Amino acid sequence: MATRTRSRLVKPTLLRDLMERTGTGSAISGRELAAAVQVPNSTIDALLNGTTKTQPTDVAERIAQVIGVDLLILWAPTGRAVPAEDTPAGVQRTAVPV
């Protein structure tokens, strides 16, 4: 079974700013964005307040499309360089020699 790739929201404040003026020139509310992307309202709320940092890439793509920006304006693909979640406090990430 393949795992869904995830993307990390670059900045919650950037999402909020872009929601105020989308690619069409109009604003979109959190509820409207959630409906357009077909996710629960709580998903958008959690992204905006920073409690959720990642989404499946297909959801990230739909959010970017509705907002009217390229995916990489709002999202970074997770992987080696971009962790899927924040590193816990007090834990430092170190490079492993190859």
Wavefront OBJ file of the C-alpha trace (Angstrom):
o trace
v 0.000 0.000 0.000
v 1.504 3.326 -1.044
v 1.599 6.161 1.443
v 0.233 9.541 0.432
v 2.909 12.185 0.100
v 2.525 15.165 2.390
v 3.300 18.849 2.033
v 4.132 21.271 4.824
v 2.504 24.718 4.981
v 5.319 27.255 4.688
v 3.618 29.963 6.790
v 0.098 30.047 8.232
v 0.109 33.860 8.021
v 0.818 33.678 4.292
v -2.230 31.453 3.803
v -4.335 33.944 5.768
v -2.992 36.879 3.704
v -3.658 35.089 0.417
v -7.194 34.249 1.528
v -7.841 37.998 1.836
v -7.145 38.461 -1.873
v -7.209 35.318 -3.997
v -6.207 34.979 -7.624
v -9.682 36.225 -8.603
v -9.182 39.395 -6.553
v -11.802 38.495 -3.973
v -11.536 37.193 -0.410
v -12.407 33.667 0.666
v -13.389 32.627 4.181
v -12.111 29.540 5.938
v -15.503 27.884 5.535
v -15.630 28.700 1.824
v -12.098 27.383 1.320
v -12.903 24.191 3.226
v -16.021 23.628 1.105
v -14.159 24.284 -2.149
v -11.336 21.918 -1.172
v -13.746 19.362 0.319
v -12.138 19.159 3.763
v -13.647 19.811 7.199
v -13.714 23.446 8.390
v -11.479 22.360 11.269
v -8.704 21.441 8.805
v -8.463 25.010 7.519
v -8.759 26.420 11.064
v -5.924 24.162 12.255
v -3.712 25.235 9.339
v -4.400 28.906 10.016
v -3.625 28.682 13.735
v -0.575 26.466 13.212
v -1.733 23.356 15.068
v -1.671 21.368 11.835
v 1.400 21.851 9.700
v 1.024 19.271 6.933
v -1.620 17.951 4.589
v -1.656 15.249 1.957
v -0.199 16.775 -1.196
v -3.483 16.390 -3.081
v -5.213 18.563 -0.440
v -2.349 21.084 -0.562
v -2.691 21.242 -4.358
v -6.435 21.906 -4.117
v -5.893 24.670 -1.521
v -3.289 26.346 -3.747
v -5.567 26.017 -6.777
v -8.557 27.588 -5.010
v -6.386 30.407 -3.626
v -4.937 30.933 -7.110
v -1.212 30.393 -6.472
v 1.377 27.814 -7.443
v 1.761 24.951 -4.964
v 5.273 25.920 -3.862
v 4.183 29.430 -2.860
v 2.320 27.954 0.124
v 3.666 24.429 0.513
v 6.975 22.555 0.747
v 7.054 18.842 -0.073
v 8.113 16.824 2.973
v 11.099 14.546 2.831
v 14.762 14.694 3.773
v 15.048 18.487 3.755
v 11.558 19.306 5.062
v 10.350 17.353 8.094
v 6.746 16.224 8.113
v 6.303 17.616 11.628
v 8.183 19.969 13.910
v 11.136 18.621 15.816
v 10.194 18.339 19.517
v 11.618 21.034 21.801
v 15.116 20.289 22.992
v 15.860 17.840 20.177
v 18.386 18.986 17.618
v 18.459 17.637 14.105
v 21.931 16.648 12.995
v 23.230 15.673 9.592
v 24.311 12.073 9.234
v 27.571 11.609 7.331
v 27.173 9.537 4.188
l 1 2 3 4 5 6 7 8 9 10 11 12 13 14 15 16 17 18 19 20 21 22 23 24 25 26 27 28 29 30 31 32 33 34 35 36 37 38 39 40 41 42 43 44 45 46 47 48 49 50 51 52 53 54 55 56 57 58 59 60 61 62 63 64 65 66 67 68 69 70 71 72 73 74 75 76 77 78 79 80 81 82 83 84 85 86 87 88 89 90 91 92 93 94 95 96 97 98
